[in-house]
Amino acid sequence: MMPEQKKPVVVYGASGYTGRIVCEYLRQYGVPFIAAGRNEQRLQESMDTNVPGIETADYEVKAVDNEIGALTELFSGAEVVINTVGPFSKYGPTVVEAALAAGAHYSDTAGEQDWLITCQEQYGQRFADKNRLLSPGLAQMYTIGEIAANLCLEKPGLDTLDIAVFWGGSPTIASTQTILVNAATSKAYYLDRNAYSEFDPNEGLVPLVVPGQHELAQSLPWGGTSHPVWFKNDPRVANVKAQGGVFNTALMRGVPVIVANALEQTKDMSDEERDKVLTETAAQVMSEMPPRENPLVNKSLDSVHASGPLGRAHCVIHGNSNYQQTGLLQAYFAYHLIQQAPRRVGFASGCQALGHEALLGVLKEFGLVAEPVLTVQN
């Protein structure tokens, strides 16, 4: 009897809000996968309850400890590891080390700028040496803006990117915790003449003009985002600044207060004590999974102004259901890589590895983003 072939994709953190959406799109692509996490019962219940059509999927549920040896064993034989377990600066290194040891491509949904820099500096060359791809930060909040930026940069002579991302809805439990941990443990940077420059941590909310509405939107650096990291070694680009937030103004006004209170409360604590308090604070802000996204409510908007000494371009991408956008991007990442090698190995963004045109096409194919509105000064 032939042994059962290993599933080519492992979704680690599959019972979480984003993880189960990834599984949903893997089912639609017909990609066999392992739904992995710490609790087998919770994983199975999440698949049964929250993944439409799961009965038609080719999948297994596997419980695993967050430990390099156990994860390496689970990942061995798989082609792609998708990690949705954050905060990534805390839990990511173990999963990346295991993926590297198992010889698998790696992607995650991180938005933590410090985690991306860590991936680039500590793991990028090691993945390249194994001809494997390390692609953290593949998510709506970062990838759609990167797509818009690349559309603008098709016009030569533009070296400055001014990026804004907004979405409608509430953060998940995990993303709320990540926001607090990121604010407490790391700085936020923008790119200035190809060097990282720190955002003023006391600046607070910044009003932004958002295409399509009269009201000014309230924004934050949101940890600096992934964009300055992805474009730092792009010879076309010297300056990158990104701001983001939710359309709900009242909710946005509360975020700096929550973060400031959490930082004050934990400033003299040990790492262990701080993590416990930040987890408790996150639970007070968001203690349950948000409902499944409604495309009439959960809208997204990415706007990129690209400029140079003598040129301008502006790209706006309207979308809906930002977590579904993230889930689809991750599933397509796996679907692509089990069939075809990426354009780049080592540390690379989804756009750099798979092409921004391909990612945009997939999002449009599933009805999650509209045709980009691109205005170029000729």
Residue pairs with C-beta under 8 A, 6 or more apart in sequence:
6 76
6 77
6 78
7 32
7 33
7 34
7 58
7 59
7 60
7 78
8 31
8 32
8 33
8 78
8 79
8 80
8 334
8 338
9 26
9 31
9 32
9 33
9 34
9 78
9 79
9 80
9 81
9 82
9 334
9 338
10 33
10 34
10 36
10 74
10 75
10 78
10 80
10 81
10 82
10 104
11 19
11 22
11 23
11 26
11 33
11 34
11 35
11 36
11 82
11 84
12 19
12 36
12 37
12 64
12 71
12 81
12 82
12 83
12 84
12 85
12 95
13 19
13 36
13 37
13 83
13 84
13 85
14 20
14 22
14 23
14 35
14 36
14 37
14 43
14 46
14 47
14 61
14 84
15 35
15 37
15 39
15 42
15 43
15 45
15 46
16 37
16 84
16 85
16 172
16 174
17 172
17 173
17 174
17 289
17 290
17 323
18 84
18 109
18 172
18 174
18 323
18 326
18 327
18 330
19 35
19 37
19 46
19 82
19 84
20 46
20 47
20 50
20 51
21 323
21 324
21 326
21 327
22 82
22 84
22 326
22 327
22 330
22 331
23 33
23 35
23 47
23 51
23 54
23 57
23 59
24 51
24 52
24 53
24 54
24 327
24 331
25 327
25 328
25 330
25 331
25 332
26 33
26 57
26 59
26 331
26 334
26 335
27 51
27 53
27 54
27 56
27 57
27 59
28 53
28 331
29 331
29 332
29 334
29 335
30 58
31 331
31 334
31 335
31 338
32 57
32 58
32 59
33 57
33 58
33 59
33 334
34 59
34 60
34 61
34 62
34 74
34 78
35 43
35 46
35 47
35 59
35 60
35 61
35 62
36 43
36 61
36 62
36 63
36 64
36 74
37 43
37 63
37 64
37 85
38 63
38 64
38 65
38 66
39 63
40 61
40 62
40 63
43 61
43 62
43 63
44 61
47 54
47 59
47 61
48 54
50 292
51 57
62 74
64 70
64 71
64 74
65 71
66 85
66 91
66 94
66 95
67 94
68 94
68 97
68 98
68 101
71 94
71 95
71 98
71 99
71 102
72 97
72 98
72 101
72 102
74 98
75 81
75 98
75 99
75 101
75 102
75 104
76 102
76 103
77 102
78 102
78 104
79 104
79 105
79 334
79 337
79 338
80 104
80 105
80 106
80 107
80 333
80 334
80 337
80 338
81 95
81 98
81 99
81 102
81 104
81 105
81 106
81 107
82 107
82 108
82 330
82 333
82 334
83 92
83 95
83 96
83 99
83 106
83 107
83 108
83 109
84 108
84 109
84 174
84 330
85 91
85 92
85 95
85 174
86 92
86 108
86 109
86 110
86 112
86 174
86 175
86 177
86 178
87 112
87 174
87 177
87 178
87 181
87 182
88 108
88 110
88 112
88 115
88 136
88 178
89 112
89 114
89 115
89 118
89 181
89 182
89 185
89 186
90 181
90 275
92 108
92 110
92 115
92 118
92 119
92 136
93 118
95 106
95 108
96 106
96 119
96 123
96 134
99 105
99 106
99 132
100 106
100 123
100 126
100 127
100 130
100 132
103 130
103 132
104 132
105 132
105 133
105 134
105 135
105 337
105 342
106 127
106 132
106 133
106 134
106 135
106 136
107 133
107 135
107 136
107 138
107 330
107 333
107 334
107 350
108 136
108 137
108 138
109 137
109 138
109 139
109 326
109 330
110 116
110 136
110 137
110 139
110 226
111 137
111 139
111 141
111 142
111 175
111 178
111 222
111 223
111 225
111 226
112 178
112 182
112 186
112 223
113 182
113 186
113 188
113 189
113 223
113 224
113 225
113 226
113 228
113 229
114 182
114 185
114 186
114 187
114 223
115 136
116 136
116 137
116 226
116 229
117 229
119 134
119 136
119 347
120 229
120 347
123 134
123 347
124 134
124 346
124 347
125 346
127 133
127 134
127 345
127 346
127 347
128 345
128 346
128 347
131 345
132 345
132 346
133 337
133 342
133 344
133 345
133 346
133 348
133 353
134 346
134 347
134 348
135 333
135 347
135 348
135 349
135 350
135 353
136 226
137 143
137 226
137 229
137 230
137 349
138 326
138 329
138 330
138 333
138 349
138 350
139 325
139 326
139 329
140 167
140 300
140 319
140 322
140 323
140 325
140 326
140 329
141 165
141 167
141 222
141 225
141 244
141 322
141 326
142 165
142 225
142 226
142 227
142 230
143 329
143 349
143 350
143 351
143 359
144 165
144 300
144 302
144 317
144 319
144 325
144 363
144 369
145 163
145 164
145 165
145 225
145 227
145 242
145 302
145 304
146 226
146 227
146 230
146 349
146 350
146 351
146 356
147 302
147 317
147 351
147 356
147 359
147 360
147 372
148 163
148 302
148 303
148 304
148 315
148 316
148 317
148 372
149 161
149 163
149 227
149 231
149 304
149 306
149 315
150 351
150 356
151 304
151 313
151 315
151 356
151 372
151 374
152 158
152 161
152 304
152 305
152 306
152 313
152 314
152 315
152 374
152 376
153 236
153 237
153 306
153 313
155 306
155 311
155 313
155 376
156 236
156 311
157 308
157 309
157 310
157 311
158 236
158 306
158 307
158 308
158 311
158 312
158 313
159 236
159 237
159 238
159 239
159 307
159 308
160 237
160 238
160 239
160 240
160 306
160 307
160 308
161 227
161 231
161 237
161 239
161 240
161 241
161 242
161 304
161 305
161 306
162 241
162 304
162 305
162 306
162 307
163 225
163 227
163 240
163 241
163 242
163 243
163 302
163 303
163 304
164 208
164 210
164 217
164 219
164 242
164 243
164 244
164 301
164 302
164 303
164 304
165 225
165 242
165 243
165 244
165 300
165 301
165 302
165 303
166 210
166 217
166 219
166 244
166 245
166 246
166 247
166 300
166 301
167 246
167 247
167 298
167 299
167 300
167 301
167 322
168 246
168 247
168 248
168 297
168 298
168 299
168 300
169 246
169 290
169 293
169 297
169 298
169 322
169 323
170 246
170 251
170 286
170 290
171 179
171 246
171 286
171 290
172 286
172 289
172 290
172 323
173 282
173 283
173 286
173 287
173 288
173 289
176 282
176 285
176 286
177 278
177 279
177 282
179 222
179 223
179 255
179 259
179 282
180 258
180 259
180 262
180 278
180 281
180 282
181 275
181 278
182 223
183 223
183 259
183 262
183 263
184 262
184 263
184 266
184 274
184 278
186 223
187 198
187 199
187 201
187 224
188 198
188 199
188 201
188 221
188 222
188 223
188 224
189 196
189 197
189 198
189 199
189 224
189 228
190 196
190 197
190 199
190 221
190 224
190 228
190 239
190 240
190 241
190 242
191 197
191 228
191 231
191 232
191 237
191 238
191 239
191 240
191 241
192 239
193 238
193 239
194 232
194 237
194 238
196 228
196 232
199 221
199 224
204 220
204 256
205 218
205 219
205 220
205 252
205 253
205 256
206 218
206 219
206 220
206 243
207 216
207 217
207 218
207 219
208 216
208 217
208 218
208 219
208 243
209 216
209 217
210 216
210 217
210 301
210 303
211 301
211 303
211 316
211 373
212 301
212 316
212 318
215 249
217 245
217 247
217 249
217 252
218 245
218 249
218 252
218 253
219 243
219 244
219 245
219 252
220 243
220 244
220 245
220 252
220 255
220 256
221 242
221 243
221 244
222 242
222 243
222 244
222 245
224 242
225 242
225 244
226 349
227 240
227 242
228 240
228 241
228 242
230 349
230 351
230 352
231 237
231 240
232 240
245 252
245 255
246 252
247 299
258 281
258 285
261 281
262 277
262 278
262 281
265 277
265 281
266 273
266 274
266 277
266 278
269 277
293 320
293 321
293 322
293 323
293 324
294 321
295 320
295 321
296 320
298 320
298 321
298 322
298 323
299 318
299 319
299 320
300 318
300 319
300 320
300 321
300 322
300 325
300 369
301 316
301 317
301 318
301 319
302 315
302 316
302 317
302 319
303 314
303 315
303 316
304 314
304 315
304 316
305 312
305 313
305 314
306 312
306 313
306 314
306 315
307 313
311 377
312 376
312 377
313 374
313 375
313 376
313 377
314 374
314 375
314 376
315 372
315 373
315 374
315 375
316 372
316 373
317 369
317 370
317 372
317 373
318 369
318 370
318 373
319 325
319 363
319 368
319 369
319 370
320 368
320 369
321 368
324 368
325 363
325 368
325 369
328 362
328 363
328 366
328 368
329 350
329 359
329 362
329 363
332 354
332 358
332 359
332 362
333 350
333 354
336 342
336 354
336 358
342 348
342 353
342 354
343 352
343 353
343 354
343 355
344 352
344 353
350 359
351 359
360 369
360 372
363 369
364 370
364 371
